[in-house]
């Protein structure tokens, strides 16, 4: 875009009006005398033959409606030089522009009109030239904007924020682990796009596709990491209480912790994962081979929804949660000395300040 001829290379320098050599057309005049060509003060260009005649608005008032027009009946006594200087002062004219006014006032009427018409035509041509150049610049900027848009990339902070959002909702008691998490995260981002500095989400297809791809990749990574976390907790006989606390601390977004009710639902979801995983732990499975764990989770959750309904706040769901938690605690009793690490897990630590304020590192 920086090459010669590019719309962005156009320069809009100062546009100066051509100065006519008006002195050639002066008629004798001295301050205090009665000017013969004072008709410049009226747009009609006609002498007023009688005081009762009503002249057109003075040219000066057309230039600036705040100026007080001179009394046309006082033309014979008006000091033309003083009047021109007053007009020039009000319009902040330079010495050159001021002199042109004096020259114009002393010209014959026909010359005055031609001079004014020529200036008007020049201004019109200059305006059209500037308008054309501005339109070219606008087109150039649109090309730049389109190029940047087509090359859209999420910032590092935006990527981190989206990943943490996926992790936040992944540990909640979702009804399945297929597309539901994607839908939840996408809805949250749509309703809070200013937090992510993505005003084009989800209406802009390029922004939406880029963000949604990251959501899906992050969800799949979470499924892989979470399966290993569940395997690890079973092999090391980690208590459900400790596991739940660890999962929430590592994945909850922001400083607000889940309510006691939500924490209990998260614990029951983890207990269900361990129930589904226990028959699979210890089996030799090749690298990259599907263990069947997530398929088993989706089938178990579907059976529960069919039996207890979609809302997990009803009494049947609550009883199921209590029973499952008690069964898991019996199998993996809590110990005050237990301590577990996420060995081999790709759990990135998040910066809480990212969620407490609007500032992002670009």
N, C-alpha and C positions, 0 to 999 in steps of 0.2 A: 504494500500500500504506500510505500515511501517513494516509489519511482515517479519520475516526472510525468505529468499528465494525469496522475491519480487524483480522484476527487478530494482526497485529504491533503493534497499538496497545494491546493488553490489558496492564494493569499488574498485576503480582503483588506487591502491597504486603504489609507484615508482617501476618500473621494472628494476632490476639490472641483468646484464649479469653474468653468472657463471664464476668465475675466475679459469682458468686452472693452475695447478701447473707446470708452464713452466720451472721453475728452474731445474727440474729433467733432462731436455733435453738440457741444455746449453752445448756448446762447448767452449773450452778456447778462451778467447778474451780479448784483452787489447786495450785501445784507441790508435789510431795511427797505429795499425797493419792492415793488409789486411784481412778483414772478408771473411770467406769461404762461408757463406750462404747469401751473399748480394742479392741473386736472389729474395728475397722478394719484391724487388723494381719493378719487372716486373710481370704482370699477367700471362705471358706464363710460367714462372718458368724455363726458359732455359738460360744457360750461353751464352753470346755473344762471339763467337770464334774469330771474326774479327771486327775491327772498322767499316767496311762497313755494318755489319749486323744491321737491324733496329728492336730494341726490341718493345714489346707491350707497351702501355701507363702505366706509373708507378701506383701502387696501390694507392699511396697517391693522385694523381691527380683524381682518381676515387672517392675518399672520398670527396674531395673538389676541384672543378675545378678552384678555384681562386689561389690555391697553385702553385708555380713555380716548376715543376718537376726537379729533379737533372739531371745533364748531365750523361747519362749511360756510356759514354766513360771515365768518371773520377771516376769509381767505385773503382779502385785500390788505389786512393789517397783520396777518400772521408772519412772524419772522421765520422764513423757510429754513434758514440755516439752523436756528435753534431747535425747530421742530424735528428736522432730520437727525440732529445730534441726540435729541431725546429718544427718538425711536431706536437709534443705534445703541444707546445705553440700555434701553429696556430689553433689547434682543442680544445684548452682550456681543456686538459685532466688533471685529478687529478693525484696525486702521484701514486696511485695504477694502474691506466690505463697507465701511463707513464712507470711504471716498466714492465707491461705486454708487451709493445712494445719492450723494451730492451730484455726481455726473448725470445720473439718470433724471434727476429732477429738472435739470437745465436743458434737456433734449426736447426737440419738437415732439408733439404727441404721437405721431405715427412711428417715430423712432422708439419712443418709450414702449409702445405696444409690441413692436417687433422684438425689442430686447427682452421684454418680459415673456413673450411667447417662446423665444429661443431658449431662455433659461428653463422654462417649464418643460420643453421638449427634452432638453439635456437631462434634467432631473428624472424625467420618466424613463429615459434610456438607461441612466445609471441605476435606477431602482430595479429595472428588469434584469440588468446584468448581475446585480447583487442577488436577486431572487434566484436566478439560474445557478449561480455559484453555490448558494446555500442549499439548493436542491441537490446539487452534485455531492456536496459534503454529507447531506443527509443519507443519500444512497450509499456513500462510502462507509458511514458509521453503521448502517444496517448490515452491510456485508461483513464488517468486523464483528458485530453482535451475533450474526448468524454463524460465523466461523467459531466464535467462542462457545456458542450454544451447542453446536455439533460436537465440540471437543470437551463437553461438560465432564467434570470429574468432581467427586466428593472430596472435601478437605479431610485431613487426618482426624480432626476433631469431630467432624460429621460422621465419619466412619465409626469412630469409637462410640459416639453417642448412639448410633443405630445398633451397633453390636450389643451395647449394654441394655438397650430397650428389649431386644430379643431375649437376652438372658433373664431379664426381669420377669417377662411374661412366661418364659419357658418353665420356670419352677412353680408357676401357679397351677392349680388343679384344672387343667384344660380337659375338654371332652375327648380329644384325640391328638395325635402327634403327626398328622398329615398336613393339611393346609390351614387348620384353625389358628395356629400360632401366627402364620403369615398374615391372616386376615385381621387378627387382633392388633398386631404391630402396625399394619398399614392404616387401620382405622385410627389408632392413637396418633400416628404421625400426621395424618390428614387433619385431625382436630388440633394439633399442636405444631403445625409446620413452622411457625415463627421460632420455636425453641431450637429447631434443627437448622434454621436459616435456609429453609427450602420453600420459599413462597410458591414455587412452581409445582409443588407436590400436592395432589397427584395429577393435576390438570395437564401439566407439560409431559408429553410422552417420554421424552429423553430423560428427564429428571426422574420420572416414575420408574422406568425400566432400570436405570442405574441403581436407584435405592432398593427396589424390590429384589434385584439380583443379589445384593449384599444381604438383605434380610433372609433370603432362602439359603444362601451359603452359610451364614452364621447359624441358622437353625440346624442345618445338617451337621455342622461341626459340633454343636451343642449335643446333638443326639449321640454322636460318637463318643464325646467326652463323658457324657452322663452315663452311658452304658458302662464305661470303664470305672466311673466313680461308684456305681452300684455294685459292680463285681468286687471292687476293692473293699467296700464297706462290709460285704458278706464275708470275704476271705479273712478280714481282720476283726470280724465280729464287733463292728462299731455299733454302739447303741443308737436307736432311732432319734433320741433326744439330741445327742451330739451331732448326728448326721444332719438333722433338720436345721440346727443352729448354724452349722458350717455352710450348708447350701444357701441359706438366707443371707448370711454375712458375705458370702462370695459373689452373690448374684443379684441381690436386691438393689434397685436403682434409687439413689438419693438417700437422704438421712431419715426419712420416715419409714419406720419398720412396719411389717404387716401386723394387723390386729390379731388378737388371740384366736379369733375364729378362723381367719385366713391361715394363720400358722398351723392350726390343727388340720386344716384341709391339705396344706402342703405336706405335713407329716404323714397323713393317710395316703397321699399320692406316692410318696417315697416308700411307704410300707408295701403298697401294691406293686411297685417296681421290684422290690426285693422278693416278693412272693412269686412274681412271674420269672424272675432271674434265677432263683435258687436251683431249679432243675437244670439250668443251662450252664451254671458255673462248674468248671472242672472239665467240661467237654472240650476235646481238641477241635479247634476250628481254625481253618487256614486264614492267613492274612487277607483281609478284604472280603471274606465270606460273610454273608448275612447270618447273624446268630438267631434270627427269628424273634429277638427280644421285643422290638418295637411293634412288630406285627401282633405279638401276644398281648402287649399293652393295649393296642387299639381294639382288639377283640374283647378283652376283659372290660374295658370302659364302655363298649357298646352294649354288652350284656347288662351291665349295671344301669345304664341309661334306660334300656328297655324295661328293666325290672322296677327301678325306683323313680324314673322320670328324669327330665333334663335339669331340673333345679336341684342343686346340691344343698339347699337350705331346708328341705323338708325332713321330717322326723326319720324316715327310712334311711336316707343318706347319712344323717347324723349318727344313727345307731350303727350303720355299717362302718363308719369312720372309727367310732369308739372300739368296736369289736376288733377291727383290723389292727389298730394301734396297740391294743392290749396283747394280741397274739404276737406281734413283732417284738414288743418289749419282753415278752416271756422267752422268746428265742434268742434275743440279743440284749441281755440285761445291761443297764447303765452302770458305769464304773466311774468314780470320781477322779481316778488317775488316768483315764484313757485320753489319748491324744493321737490324732491322725493327721497325716499330710496328704495333699493331693499329688501323690507321686505319679509323675509322667503325664499329668493332665495339663492341658493348655488353657488355664484359667487366668486371663489377664486381670490385673488389678485395675480398678477404675478410679478416676479422680473425682471425688465427691463434689468439688467446686464446679465441675462441669455441669452439674444438674442443679446447682443452687443459684447460678447466675447466667446471664445471657452471653457472656464473653466467651469467644472461641479463639484458639490459636489457628491462624490461617496457614 
